[in-house]
Amino acid sequence: MMPAAGKEYAHIGETFGCQDHDHDLVHELSKKLDALWRYDQYIANAEDRPAIQSLWRDFKNQCQQEVQRLKQAIRDEIQQGCF
């Protein structure tokens, strides 16, 4: 008999919808989209701090580029039939 602590995780990972590397792309895209969604509020919150606003704008621009790269990588995976 398996102990209760082991039972709750006994079947994790038996069923999956895509390969780990594809899941990683989707997961990272989700995290980047969440961050991107917040940057405008961060910029507004720093209205009296131009240097901090500039920092948030830089991060926002970088994040937008990362989102585009991740989306392209996912498109590439789909086109190659790997997704």
N, CA, C and O atoms as a Maestro MAE file, in Angstrom:
{
 s_m_m2io_version
 :::
 2.0.0
}

f_m_ct {
 s_m_title
 :::
 protein
 m_atom[332] {
  # First column is atom index #
  i_m_mmod_type
  r_m_x_coord
  r_m_y_coord
  r_m_z_coord
  i_m_residue_number
  s_m_chain_name
  s_m_pdb_residue_name
  s_m_pdb_atom_name
  i_m_atomic_number
  :::
  1 25 0.847 -1.181 0.000 1 A "MET " " N  " 7
  2 3 0.000 0.000 0.000 1 A "MET " " CA " 6
  3 2 0.889 1.239 0.000 1 A "MET " " C  " 6
  4 15 1.853 1.324 0.760 1 A "MET " " O  " 8
  5 25 0.554 2.191 -0.856 2 A "MET " " N  " 7
  6 3 1.325 3.428 -0.975 2 A "MET " " CA " 6
  7 2 0.897 4.410 0.118 2 A "MET " " C  " 6
  8 15 -0.298 4.539 0.388 2 A "MET " " O  " 8
  9 25 1.848 5.105 0.753 3 A "PRO " " N  " 7
  10 3 1.483 6.099 1.756 3 A "PRO " " CA " 6
  11 2 0.672 7.231 1.118 3 A "PRO " " C  " 6
  12 15 0.812 7.509 -0.073 3 A "PRO " " O  " 8
  13 25 -0.176 7.881 1.923 4 A "ALA " " N  " 7
  14 3 -1.080 8.933 1.420 4 A "ALA " " CA " 6
  15 2 -0.329 10.034 0.692 4 A "ALA " " C  " 6
  16 15 -0.808 10.521 -0.332 4 A "ALA " " O  " 8
  17 25 0.836 10.441 1.188 5 A "ALA " " N  " 7
  18 3 1.600 11.525 0.557 5 A "ALA " " CA " 6
  19 2 2.025 11.147 -0.862 5 A "ALA " " C  " 6
  20 15 2.042 12.010 -1.740 5 A "ALA " " O  " 8
  21 25 2.358 9.916 -1.102 6 A "GLY " " N  " 7
  22 3 2.762 9.463 -2.421 6 A "GLY " " CA " 6
  23 2 1.583 9.252 -3.359 6 A "GLY " " C  " 6
  24 15 1.716 9.409 -4.572 6 A "GLY " " O  " 8
  25 25 0.436 8.899 -2.805 7 A "LYS " " N  " 7
  26 3 -0.750 8.622 -3.604 7 A "LYS " " CA " 6
  27 2 -1.232 9.844 -4.378 7 A "LYS " " C  " 6
  28 15 -1.641 9.731 -5.533 7 A "LYS " " O  " 8
  29 25 -1.184 10.993 -3.747 8 A "GLU " " N  " 7
  30 3 -1.742 12.168 -4.409 8 A "GLU " " CA " 6
  31 2 -0.955 12.567 -5.658 8 A "GLU " " C  " 6
  32 15 -1.469 13.305 -6.499 8 A "GLU " " O  " 8
  33 25 0.268 12.094 -5.788 9 A "TYR " " N  " 7
  34 3 1.098 12.411 -6.954 9 A "TYR " " CA " 6
  35 2 1.394 11.179 -7.821 9 A "TYR " " C  " 6
  36 15 2.173 11.267 -8.770 9 A "TYR " " O  " 8
  37 25 0.792 10.064 -7.510 10 A "ALA " " N  " 7
  38 3 1.127 8.808 -8.172 10 A "ALA " " CA " 6
  39 2 0.871 8.834 -9.679 10 A "ALA " " C  " 6
  40 15 1.556 8.133 -10.424 10 A "ALA " " O  " 8
  41 25 -0.088 9.618 -10.140 11 A "HIS " " N  " 7
  42 3 -0.456 9.582 -11.554 11 A "HIS " " CA " 6
  43 2 -0.164 10.889 -12.290 11 A "HIS " " C  " 6
  44 15 -0.555 11.057 -13.445 11 A "HIS " " O  " 8
  45 25 0.519 11.806 -11.620 12 A "ILE " " N  " 7
  46 3 0.887 13.067 -12.256 12 A "ILE " " CA " 6
  47 2 1.805 12.776 -13.434 12 A "ILE " " C  " 6
  48 15 2.773 12.028 -13.299 12 A "ILE " " O  " 8
  49 25 1.509 13.359 -14.578 13 A "GLY " " N  " 7
  50 3 2.367 13.237 -15.739 13 A "GLY " " CA " 6
  51 2 2.070 12.050 -16.641 13 A "GLY " " C  " 6
  52 15 2.721 11.889 -17.673 13 A "GLY " " O  " 8
  53 25 1.095 11.210 -16.273 14 A "GLU " " N  " 7
  54 3 0.773 10.074 -17.137 14 A "GLU " " CA " 6
  55 2 0.149 10.535 -18.451 14 A "GLU " " C  " 6
  56 15 0.382 9.936 -19.500 14 A "GLU " " O  " 8
  57 25 -0.634 11.588 -18.387 15 A "THR " " N  " 7
  58 3 -1.284 12.130 -19.576 15 A "THR " " CA " 6
  59 2 -0.763 13.536 -19.807 15 A "THR " " C  " 6
  60 15 -0.711 14.350 -18.884 15 A "THR " " O  " 8
  61 25 -0.378 13.816 -21.045 16 A "PHE " " N  " 7
  62 3 0.115 15.147 -21.360 16 A "PHE " " CA " 6
  63 2 -0.334 15.526 -22.755 16 A "PHE " " C  " 6
  64 15 -0.572 14.660 -23.597 16 A "PHE " " O  " 8
  65 25 -0.450 16.830 -23.002 17 A "GLY " " N  " 7
  66 3 -0.973 17.309 -24.270 17 A "GLY " " CA " 6
  67 2 0.082 17.699 -25.276 17 A "GLY " " C  " 6
  68 15 -0.215 17.857 -26.460 17 A "GLY " " O  " 8
  69 25 1.318 17.856 -24.818 18 A "CYS " " N  " 7
  70 3 2.390 18.225 -25.742 18 A "CYS " " CA " 6
  71 2 3.732 17.895 -25.094 18 A "CYS " " C  " 6
  72 15 3.804 17.561 -23.912 18 A "CYS " " O  " 8
  73 25 4.766 17.996 -25.877 19 A "GLN " " N  " 7
  74 3 6.117 17.722 -25.379 19 A "GLN " " CA " 6
  75 2 6.529 18.814 -24.383 19 A "GLN " " C  " 6
  76 15 6.006 19.928 -24.412 19 A "GLN " " O  " 8
  77 25 7.457 18.477 -23.522 20 A "ASP " " N  " 7
  78 3 7.907 19.421 -22.494 20 A "ASP " " CA " 6
  79 2 8.374 20.748 -23.093 20 A "ASP " " C  " 6
  80 15 8.035 21.813 -22.577 20 A "ASP " " O  " 8
  81 25 9.152 20.689 -24.182 21 A "HIS " " N  " 7
  82 3 9.688 21.937 -24.737 21 A "HIS " " CA " 6
  83 2 8.565 22.826 -25.286 21 A "HIS " " C  " 6
  84 15 8.677 24.051 -25.246 21 A "HIS " " O  " 8
  85 25 7.495 22.226 -25.792 22 A "ASP " " N  " 7
  86 3 6.367 23.027 -26.258 22 A "ASP " " CA " 6
  87 2 5.580 23.596 -25.088 22 A "ASP " " C  " 6
  88 15 5.141 24.746 -25.123 22 A "ASP " " O  " 8
  89 25 5.406 22.788 -24.060 23 A "HIS " " N  " 7
  90 3 4.744 23.287 -22.848 23 A "HIS " " CA " 6
  91 2 5.530 24.455 -22.269 23 A "HIS " " C  " 6
  92 15 4.944 25.443 -21.825 23 A "HIS " " O  " 8
  93 25 6.848 24.345 -22.272 24 A "ASP " " N  " 7
  94 3 7.696 25.417 -21.749 24 A "ASP " " CA " 6
  95 2 7.484 26.713 -22.522 24 A "ASP " " C  " 6
  96 15 7.428 27.789 -21.928 24 A "ASP " " O  " 8
  97 25 7.366 26.615 -23.847 25 A "LEU " " N  " 7
  98 3 7.126 27.809 -24.664 25 A "LEU " " CA " 6
  99 2 5.800 28.463 -24.299 25 A "LEU " " C  " 6
  100 15 5.728 29.680 -24.130 25 A "LEU " " O  " 8
  101 25 4.759 27.658 -24.179 26 A "VAL " " N  " 7
  102 3 3.430 28.186 -23.850 26 A "VAL " " CA " 6
  103 2 3.421 28.779 -22.447 26 A "VAL " " C  " 6
  104 15 2.850 29.845 -22.216 26 A "VAL " " O  " 8
  105 25 4.053 28.083 -21.520 27 A "HIS " " N  " 7
  106 3 4.108 28.565 -20.127 27 A "HIS " " CA " 6
  107 2 4.838 29.909 -20.051 27 A "HIS " " C  " 6
  108 15 4.378 30.837 -19.386 27 A "HIS " " O  " 8
  109 25 5.961 29.999 -20.728 28 A "GLU " " N  " 7
  110 3 6.738 31.253 -20.703 28 A "GLU " " CA " 6
  111 2 5.972 32.378 -21.397 28 A "GLU " " C  " 6
  112 15 6.006 33.523 -20.945 28 A "GLU " " O  " 8
  113 25 5.285 32.060 -22.486 29 A "LEU " " N  " 7
  114 3 4.465 33.072 -23.158 29 A "LEU " " CA " 6
  115 2 3.399 33.596 -22.207 29 A "LEU " " C  " 6
  116 15 3.159 34.802 -22.147 29 A "LEU " " O  " 8
  117 25 2.768 32.716 -21.476 30 A "SER " " N  " 7
  118 3 1.751 33.125 -20.508 30 A "SER " " CA " 6
  119 2 2.332 34.062 -19.450 30 A "SER " " C  " 6
  120 15 1.722 35.076 -19.111 30 A "SER " " O  " 8
  121 25 3.500 33.724 -18.934 31 A "LYS " " N  " 7
  122 3 4.144 34.579 -17.927 31 A "LYS " " CA " 6
  123 2 4.481 35.949 -18.506 31 A "LYS " " C  " 6
  124 15 4.275 36.970 -17.850 31 A "LYS " " O  " 8
  125 25 4.998 35.973 -19.734 32 A "LYS " " N  " 7
  126 3 5.358 37.251 -20.367 32 A "LYS " " CA " 6
  127 2 4.112 38.095 -20.636 32 A "LYS " " C  " 6
  128 15 4.134 39.312 -20.448 32 A "LYS " " O  " 8
  129 25 3.026 37.453 -21.074 33 A "LEU " " N  " 7
  130 3 1.788 38.195 -21.325 33 A "LEU " " CA " 6
  131 2 1.238 38.782 -20.036 33 A "LEU " " C  " 6
  132 15 0.723 39.900 -20.041 33 A "LEU " " O  " 8
  133 25 1.338 38.053 -18.937 34 A "ASP " " N  " 7
  134 3 0.905 38.581 -17.644 34 A "ASP " " CA " 6
  135 2 1.726 39.805 -17.255 34 A "ASP " " C  " 6
  136 15 1.177 40.803 -16.790 34 A "ASP " " O  " 8
  137 25 3.036 39.726 -17.445 35 A "ALA " " N  " 7
  138 3 3.908 40.858 -17.115 35 A "ALA " " CA " 6
  139 2 3.590 42.048 -18.013 35 A "ALA " " C  " 6
  140 15 3.487 43.179 -17.539 35 A "ALA " " O  " 8
  141 25 3.437 41.792 -19.294 36 A "LEU " " N  " 7
  142 3 3.152 42.860 -20.248 36 A "LEU " " CA " 6
  143 2 1.859 43.584 -19.890 36 A "LEU " " C  " 6
  144 15 1.755 44.803 -20.029 36 A "LEU " " O  " 8
  145 25 0.891 42.827 -19.433 37 A "TRP " " N  " 7
  146 3 -0.409 43.368 -19.041 37 A "TRP " " CA " 6
  147 2 -0.272 44.369 -17.889 37 A "TRP " " C  " 6
  148 15 -1.091 45.279 -17.764 37 A "TRP " " O  " 8
  149 25 0.751 44.209 -17.052 38 A "ARG " " N  " 7
  150 3 0.918 45.055 -15.868 38 A "ARG " " CA " 6
  151 2 1.788 46.295 -16.090 38 A "ARG " " C  " 6
  152 15 1.687 47.251 -15.322 38 A "ARG " " O  " 8
  153 25 2.621 46.302 -17.100 39 A "TYR " " N  " 7
  154 3 3.605 47.376 -17.238 39 A "TYR " " CA " 6
  155 2 2.991 48.764 -17.337 39 A "TYR " " C  " 6
  156 15 3.542 49.704 -16.763 39 A "TYR " " O  " 8
  157 25 1.880 48.936 -18.035 40 A "ASP " " N  " 7
  158 3 1.281 50.264 -18.125 40 A "ASP " " CA " 6
  159 2 0.869 50.786 -16.745 40 A "ASP " " C  " 6
  160 15 0.983 51.980 -16.468 40 A "ASP " " O  " 8
  161 25 0.392 49.885 -15.887 41 A "GLN " " N  " 7
  162 3 0.038 50.306 -14.532 41 A "GLN " " CA " 6
  163 2 1.287 50.689 -13.756 41 A "GLN " " C  " 6
  164 15 1.274 51.667 -13.009 41 A "GLN " " O  " 8
  165 25 2.363 49.935 -13.921 42 A "TYR " " N  " 7
  166 3 3.614 50.263 -13.238 42 A "TYR " " CA " 6
  167 2 4.116 51.640 -13.674 42 A "TYR " " C  " 6
  168 15 4.589 52.430 -12.857 42 A "TYR " " O  " 8
  169 25 4.005 51.911 -14.965 43 A "ILE " " N  " 7
  170 3 4.432 53.214 -15.490 43 A "ILE " " CA " 6
  171 2 3.579 54.324 -14.873 43 A "ILE " " C  " 6
  172 15 4.106 55.356 -14.457 43 A "ILE " " O  " 8
  173 25 2.284 54.114 -14.814 44 A "ALA " " N  " 7
  174 3 1.383 55.110 -14.217 44 A "ALA " " CA " 6
  175 2 1.665 55.298 -12.729 44 A "ALA " " C  " 6
  176 15 1.597 56.417 -12.220 44 A "ALA " " O  " 8
  177 25 1.977 54.221 -12.038 45 A "ASN " " N  " 7
  178 3 2.257 54.310 -10.598 45 A "ASN " " CA " 6
  179 2 3.506 55.136 -10.316 45 A "ASN " " C  " 6
  180 15 3.651 55.670 -9.216 45 A "ASN " " O  " 8
  181 25 4.396 55.251 -11.271 46 A "ALA " " N  " 7
  182 3 5.654 55.988 -11.093 46 A "ALA " " CA " 6
  183 2 5.585 57.361 -11.746 46 A "ALA " " C  " 6
  184 15 6.596 57.869 -12.230 46 A "ALA " " O  " 8
  185 25 4.404 57.964 -11.765 47 A "GLU " " N  " 7
  186 3 4.212 59.207 -12.522 47 A "GLU " " CA " 6
  187 2 5.158 60.340 -12.109 47 A "GLU " " C  " 6
  188 15 5.481 61.188 -12.941 47 A "GLU " " O  " 8
  189 25 5.601 60.379 -10.879 48 A "ASP " " N  " 7
  190 3 6.517 61.438 -10.428 48 A "ASP " " CA " 6
  191 2 7.979 60.994 -10.446 48 A "ASP " " C  " 6
  192 15 8.846 61.692 -9.921 48 A "ASP " " O  " 8
  193 25 8.254 59.843 -11.045 49 A "ARG " " N  " 7
  194 3 9.602 59.287 -11.054 49 A "ARG " " CA " 6
  195 2 9.988 58.905 -12.479 49 A "ARG " " C  " 6
  196 15 9.895 57.737 -12.858 49 A "ARG " " O  " 8
  197 25 10.421 59.888 -13.270 50 A "PRO " " N  " 7
  198 3 10.719 59.615 -14.681 50 A "PRO " " CA " 6
  199 2 11.746 58.507 -14.906 50 A "PRO " " C  " 6
  200 15 11.636 57.759 -15.878 50 A "PRO " " O  " 8
  201 25 12.729 58.388 -14.039 51 A "ALA " " N  " 7
  202 3 13.734 57.336 -14.215 51 A "ALA " " CA " 6
  203 2 13.106 55.954 -14.049 51 A "ALA " " C  " 6
  204 15 13.446 55.018 -14.773 51 A "ALA " " O  " 8
  205 25 12.193 55.838 -13.096 52 A "ILE " " N  " 7
  206 3 11.524 54.555 -12.881 52 A "ILE " " CA " 6
  207 2 10.561 54.271 -14.030 52 A "ILE " " C  " 6
  208 15 10.446 53.131 -14.482 52 A "ILE " " O  " 8
  209 25 9.871 55.307 -14.502 53 A "GLN " " N  " 7
  210 3 9.006 55.115 -15.668 53 A "GLN " " CA " 6
  211 2 9.817 54.625 -16.868 53 A "GLN " " C  " 6
  212 15 9.386 53.735 -17.600 53 A "GLN " " O  " 8
  213 25 10.972 55.206 -17.052 54 A "SER " " N  " 7
  214 3 11.842 54.796 -18.152 54 A "SER " " CA " 6
  215 2 12.249 53.328 -18.010 54 A "SER " " C  " 6
  216 15 12.278 52.585 -18.990 54 A "SER " " O  " 8
  217 25 12.559 52.928 -16.793 55 A "LEU " " N  " 7
  218 3 12.908 51.538 -16.521 55 A "LEU " " CA " 6
  219 2 11.757 50.617 -16.917 55 A "LEU " " C  " 6
  220 15 11.963 49.623 -17.613 55 A "LEU " " O  " 8
  221 25 10.531 50.954 -16.467 56 A "TRP " " N  " 7
  222 3 9.367 50.128 -16.799 56 A "TRP " " CA " 6
  223 2 9.102 50.121 -18.301 56 A "TRP " " C  " 6
  224 15 8.726 49.086 -18.851 56 A "TRP " " O  " 8
  225 25 9.287 51.243 -18.965 57 A "ARG " " N  " 7
  226 3 9.096 51.286 -20.424 57 A "ARG " " CA " 6
  227 2 10.114 50.390 -21.143 57 A "ARG " " C  " 6
  228 15 9.785 49.700 -22.108 57 A "ARG " " O  " 8
  229 25 11.351 50.420 -20.650 58 A "ASP " " N  " 7
  230 3 12.376 49.543 -21.235 58 A "ASP " " CA " 6
  231 2 11.999 48.070 -21.060 58 A "ASP " " C  " 6
  232 15 12.109 47.276 -21.995 58 A "ASP " " O  " 8
  233 25 11.554 47.718 -19.853 59 A "PHE " " N  " 7
  234 3 11.137 46.339 -19.586 59 A "PHE " " CA " 6
  235 2 9.945 45.957 -20.454 59 A "PHE " " C  " 6
  236 15 9.871 44.842 -20.971 59 A "PHE " " O  " 8
  237 25 9.009 46.900 -20.609 60 A "LYS " " N  " 7
  238 3 7.828 46.645 -21.439 60 A "LYS " " CA " 6
  239 2 8.243 46.374 -22.887 60 A "LYS " " C  " 6
  240 15 7.762 45.423 -23.505 60 A "LYS " " O  " 8
  241 25 9.131 47.204 -23.425 61 A "ASN " " N  " 7
  242 3 9.594 47.009 -24.803 61 A "ASN " " CA " 6
  243 2 10.315 45.674 -24.963 61 A "ASN " " C  " 6
  244 15 10.098 44.959 -25.941 61 A "ASN " " O  " 8
  245 25 11.160 45.345 -24.012 62 A "GLN " " N  " 7
  246 3 11.875 44.071 -24.052 62 A "GLN " " CA " 6
  247 2 10.884 42.910 -23.995 62 A "GLN " " C  " 6
  248 15 11.024 41.930 -24.726 62 A "GLN " " O  " 8
  249 25 9.899 43.026 -23.136 63 A "CYS " " N  " 7
  250 3 8.899 41.977 -22.983 63 A "CYS " " CA " 6
  251 2 8.086 41.808 -24.271 63 A "CYS " " C  " 6
  252 15 7.775 40.684 -24.665 63 A "CYS " " O  " 8
  253 25 7.746 42.912 -24.920 64 A "GLN " " N  " 7
  254 3 7.015 42.831 -26.184 64 A "GLN " " CA " 6
  255 2 7.825 42.060 -27.223 64 A "GLN " " C  " 6
  256 15 7.274 41.257 -27.977 64 A "GLN " " O  " 8
  257 25 9.119 42.305 -27.259 65 A "GLN " " N  " 7
  258 3 9.988 41.570 -28.193 65 A "GLN " " CA " 6
  259 2 10.043 40.083 -27.833 65 A "GLN " " C  " 6
  260 15 10.017 39.222 -28.712 65 A "GLN " " O  " 8
  261 25 10.119 39.795 -26.544 66 A "GLU " " N  " 7
  262 3 10.161 38.402 -26.100 66 A "GLU " " CA " 6
  263 2 8.857 37.682 -26.433 66 A "GLU " " C  " 6
  264 15 8.874 36.515 -26.824 66 A "GLU " " O  " 8
  265 25 7.733 38.370 -26.280 67 A "VAL " " N  " 7
  266 3 6.438 37.789 -26.630 67 A "VAL " " CA " 6
  267 2 6.417 37.435 -28.113 67 A "VAL " " C  " 6
  268 15 5.971 36.351 -28.488 67 A "VAL " " O  " 8
  269 25 6.895 38.343 -28.951 68 A "GLN " " N  " 7
  270 3 6.911 38.077 -30.387 68 A "GLN " " CA " 6
  271 2 7.809 36.883 -30.725 68 A "GLN " " C  " 6
  272 15 7.461 36.058 -31.569 68 A "GLN " " O  " 8
  273 25 8.944 36.799 -30.072 69 A "ARG " " N  " 7
  274 3 9.854 35.665 -30.318 69 A "ARG " " CA " 6
  275 2 9.223 34.343 -29.880 69 A "ARG " " C  " 6
  276 15 9.337 33.336 -30.579 69 A "ARG " " O  " 8
  277 25 8.567 34.346 -28.738 70 A "LEU " " N  " 7
  278 3 7.909 33.130 -28.263 70 A "LEU " " CA " 6
  279 2 6.771 32.722 -29.196 70 A "LEU " " C  " 6
  280 15 6.615 31.541 -29.508 70 A "LEU " " O  " 8
  281 25 5.986 33.686 -29.635 71 A "LYS " " N  " 7
  282 3 4.892 33.390 -30.561 71 A "LYS " " CA " 6
  283 2 5.443 32.804 -31.861 71 A "LYS " " C  " 6
  284 15 4.867 31.868 -32.416 71 A "LYS " " O  " 8
  285 25 6.550 33.351 -32.341 72 A "GLN " " N  " 7
  286 3 7.154 32.828 -33.559 72 A "GLN " " CA " 6
  287 2 7.670 31.408 -33.344 72 A "GLN " " C  " 6
  288 15 7.515 30.547 -34.210 72 A "GLN " " O  " 8
  289 25 8.278 31.169 -32.196 73 A "ALA " " N  " 7
  290 3 8.779 29.822 -31.899 73 A "ALA " " CA " 6
  291 2 7.624 28.817 -31.857 73 A "ALA " " C  " 6
  292 15 7.761 27.691 -32.336 73 A "ALA " " O  " 8
  293 25 6.503 29.219 -31.292 74 A "ILE " " N  " 7
  294 3 5.327 28.338 -31.254 74 A "ILE " " CA " 6
  295 2 4.797 28.104 -32.661 74 A "ILE " " C  " 6
  296 15 4.449 26.976 -33.009 74 A "ILE " " O  " 8
  297 25 4.732 29.160 -33.478 75 A "ARG " " N  " 7
  298 3 4.316 28.999 -34.870 75 A "ARG " " CA " 6
  299 2 5.232 28.020 -35.602 75 A "ARG " " C  " 6
  300 15 4.771 27.144 -36.334 75 A "ARG " " O  " 8
  301 25 6.537 28.184 -35.389 76 A "ASP " " N  " 7
  302 3 7.506 27.290 -36.034 76 A "ASP " " CA " 6
  303 2 7.287 25.838 -35.618 76 A "ASP " " C  " 6
  304 15 7.322 24.937 -36.456 76 A "ASP " " O  " 8
  305 25 7.063 25.615 -34.343 77 A "GLU " " N  " 7
  306 3 6.821 24.261 -33.843 77 A "GLU " " CA " 6
  307 2 5.578 23.660 -34.497 77 A "GLU " " C  " 6
  308 15 5.568 22.492 -34.885 77 A "GLU " " O  " 8
  309 25 4.537 24.475 -34.612 78 A "ILE " " N  " 7
  310 3 3.286 23.996 -35.231 78 A "ILE " " CA " 6
  311 2 3.521 23.658 -36.695 78 A "ILE " " C  " 6
  312 15 3.079 22.613 -37.172 78 A "ILE " " O  " 8
  313 25 4.220 24.544 -37.416 79 A "GLN " " N  " 7
  314 3 4.485 24.306 -38.836 79 A "GLN " " CA " 6
  315 2 5.328 23.061 -39.063 79 A "GLN " " C  " 6
  316 15 5.196 22.398 -40.092 79 A "GLN " " O  " 8
  317 25 6.185 22.745 -38.116 80 A "GLN " " N  " 7
  318 3 7.037 21.550 -38.237 80 A "GLN " " CA " 6
  319 2 6.326 20.292 -37.767 80 A "GLN " " C  " 6
  320 15 6.881 19.195 -37.818 80 A "GLN " " O  " 8
  321 25 5.083 20.462 -37.305 81 A "GLY " " N  " 7
  322 3 4.331 19.313 -36.819 81 A "GLY " " CA " 6
  323 2 4.817 18.798 -35.487 81 A "GLY " " C  " 6
  324 15 4.526 17.661 -35.118 81 A "GLY " " O  " 8
  325 25 5.551 19.613 -34.763 82 A "CYS " " N  " 7
  326 3 6.136 19.187 -33.489 82 A "CYS " " CA " 6
  327 2 5.283 19.571 -32.281 82 A "CYS " " C  " 6
  328 15 5.628 19.225 -31.151 82 A "CYS " " O  " 8
  329 25 4.211 20.257 -32.495 83 A "PHE " " N  " 7
  330 3 3.411 20.754 -31.368 83 A "PHE " " CA " 6
  331 2 2.240 19.841 -31.135 83 A "PHE " " C  " 6
  332 15 1.441 20.081 -30.230 83 A "PHE " " O  " 8
  :::
 }
 m_bond[331] {
  # First column is bond index #
  i_m_from
  i_m_to
  i_m_order
  :::
  1 1 2 1
  2 2 3 1
  3 3 4 2
  4 3 5 1
  5 5 6 1
  6 6 7 1
  7 7 8 2
  8 7 9 1
  9 9 10 1
  10 10 11 1
  11 11 12 2
  12 11 13 1
  13 13 14 1
  14 14 15 1
  15 15 16 2
  16 15 17 1
  17 17 18 1
  18 18 19 1
  19 19 20 2
  20 19 21 1
  21 21 22 1
  22 22 23 1
  23 23 24 2
  24 23 25 1
  25 25 26 1
  26 26 27 1
  27 27 28 2
  28 27 29 1
  29 29 30 1
  30 30 31 1
  31 31 32 2
  32 31 33 1
  33 33 34 1
  34 34 35 1
  35 35 36 2
  36 35 37 1
  37 37 38 1
  38 38 39 1
  39 39 40 2
  40 39 41 1
  41 41 42 1
  42 42 43 1
  43 43 44 2
  44 43 45 1
  45 45 46 1
  46 46 47 1
  47 47 48 2
  48 47 49 1
  49 49 50 1
  50 50 51 1
  51 51 52 2
  52 51 53 1
  53 53 54 1
  54 54 55 1
  55 55 56 2
  56 55 57 1
  57 57 58 1
  58 58 59 1
  59 59 60 2
  60 59 61 1
  61 61 62 1
  62 62 63 1
  63 63 64 2
  64 63 65 1
  65 65 66 1
  66 66 67 1
  67 67 68 2
  68 67 69 1
  69 69 70 1
  70 70 71 1
  71 71 72 2
  72 71 73 1
  73 73 74 1
  74 74 75 1
  75 75 76 2
  76 75 77 1
  77 77 78 1
  78 78 79 1
  79 79 80 2
  80 79 81 1
  81 81 82 1
  82 82 83 1
  83 83 84 2
  84 83 85 1
  85 85 86 1
  86 86 87 1
  87 87 88 2
  88 87 89 1
  89 89 90 1
  90 90 91 1
  91 91 92 2
  92 91 93 1
  93 93 94 1
  94 94 95 1
  95 95 96 2
  96 95 97 1
  97 97 98 1
  98 98 99 1
  99 99 100 2
  100 99 101 1
  101 101 102 1
  102 102 103 1
  103 103 104 2
  104 103 105 1
  105 105 106 1
  106 106 107 1
  107 107 108 2
  108 107 109 1
  109 109 110 1
  110 110 111 1
  111 111 112 2
  112 111 113 1
  113 113 114 1
  114 114 115 1
  115 115 116 2
  116 115 117 1
  117 117 118 1
  118 118 119 1
  119 119 120 2
  120 119 121 1
  121 121 122 1
  122 122 123 1
  123 123 124 2
  124 123 125 1
  125 125 126 1
  126 126 127 1
  127 127 128 2
  128 127 129 1
  129 129 130 1
  130 130 131 1
  131 131 132 2
  132 131 133 1
  133 133 134 1
  134 134 135 1
  135 135 136 2
  136 135 137 1
  137 137 138 1
  138 138 139 1
  139 139 140 2
  140 139 141 1
  141 141 142 1
  142 142 143 1
  143 143 144 2
  144 143 145 1
  145 145 146 1
  146 146 147 1
  147 147 148 2
  148 147 149 1
  149 149 150 1
  150 150 151 1
  151 151 152 2
  152 151 153 1
  153 153 154 1
  154 154 155 1
  155 155 156 2
  156 155 157 1
  157 157 158 1
  158 158 159 1
  159 159 160 2
  160 159 161 1
  161 161 162 1
  162 162 163 1
  163 163 164 2
  164 163 165 1
  165 165 166 1
  166 166 167 1
  167 167 168 2
  168 167 169 1
  169 169 170 1
  170 170 171 1
  171 171 172 2
  172 171 173 1
  173 173 174 1
  174 174 175 1
  175 175 176 2
  176 175 177 1
  177 177 178 1
  178 178 179 1
  179 179 180 2
  180 179 181 1
  181 181 182 1
  182 182 183 1
  183 183 184 2
  184 183 185 1
  185 185 186 1
  186 186 187 1
  187 187 188 2
  188 187 189 1
  189 189 190 1
  190 190 191 1
  191 191 192 2
  192 191 193 1
  193 193 194 1
  194 194 195 1
  195 195 196 2
  196 195 197 1
  197 197 198 1
  198 198 199 1
  199 199 200 2
  200 199 201 1
  201 201 202 1
  202 202 203 1
  203 203 204 2
  204 203 205 1
  205 205 206 1
  206 206 207 1
  207 207 208 2
  208 207 209 1
  209 209 210 1
  210 210 211 1
  211 211 212 2
  212 211 213 1
  213 213 214 1
  214 214 215 1
  215 215 216 2
  216 215 217 1
  217 217 218 1
  218 218 219 1
  219 219 220 2
  220 219 221 1
  221 221 222 1
  222 222 223 1
  223 223 224 2
  224 223 225 1
  225 225 226 1
  226 226 227 1
  227 227 228 2
  228 227 229 1
  229 229 230 1
  230 230 231 1
  231 231 232 2
  232 231 233 1
  233 233 234 1
  234 234 235 1
  235 235 236 2
  236 235 237 1
  237 237 238 1
  238 238 239 1
  239 239 240 2
  240 239 241 1
  241 241 242 1
  242 242 243 1
  243 243 244 2
  244 243 245 1
  245 245 246 1
  246 246 247 1
  247 247 248 2
  248 247 249 1
  249 249 250 1
  250 250 251 1
  251 251 252 2
  252 251 253 1
  253 253 254 1
  254 254 255 1
  255 255 256 2
  256 255 257 1
  257 257 258 1
  258 258 259 1
  259 259 260 2
  260 259 261 1
  261 261 262 1
  262 262 263 1
  263 263 264 2
  264 263 265 1
  265 265 266 1
  266 266 267 1
  267 267 268 2
  268 267 269 1
  269 269 270 1
  270 270 271 1
  271 271 272 2
  272 271 273 1
  273 273 274 1
  274 274 275 1
  275 275 276 2
  276 275 277 1
  277 277 278 1
  278 278 279 1
  279 279 280 2
  280 279 281 1
  281 281 282 1
  282 282 283 1
  283 283 284 2
  284 283 285 1
  285 285 286 1
  286 286 287 1
  287 287 288 2
  288 287 289 1
  289 289 290 1
  290 290 291 1
  291 291 292 2
  292 291 293 1
  293 293 294 1
  294 294 295 1
  295 295 296 2
  296 295 297 1
  297 297 298 1
  298 298 299 1
  299 299 300 2
  300 299 301 1
  301 301 302 1
  302 302 303 1
  303 303 304 2
  304 303 305 1
  305 305 306 1
  306 306 307 1
  307 307 308 2
  308 307 309 1
  309 309 310 1
  310 310 311 1
  311 311 312 2
  312 311 313 1
  313 313 314 1
  314 314 315 1
  315 315 316 2
  316 315 317 1
  317 317 318 1
  318 318 319 1
  319 319 320 2
  320 319 321 1
  321 321 322 1
  322 322 323 1
  323 323 324 2
  324 323 325 1
  325 325 326 1
  326 326 327 1
  327 327 328 2
  328 327 329 1
  329 329 330 1
  330 330 331 1
  331 331 332 2
  :::
 }
}
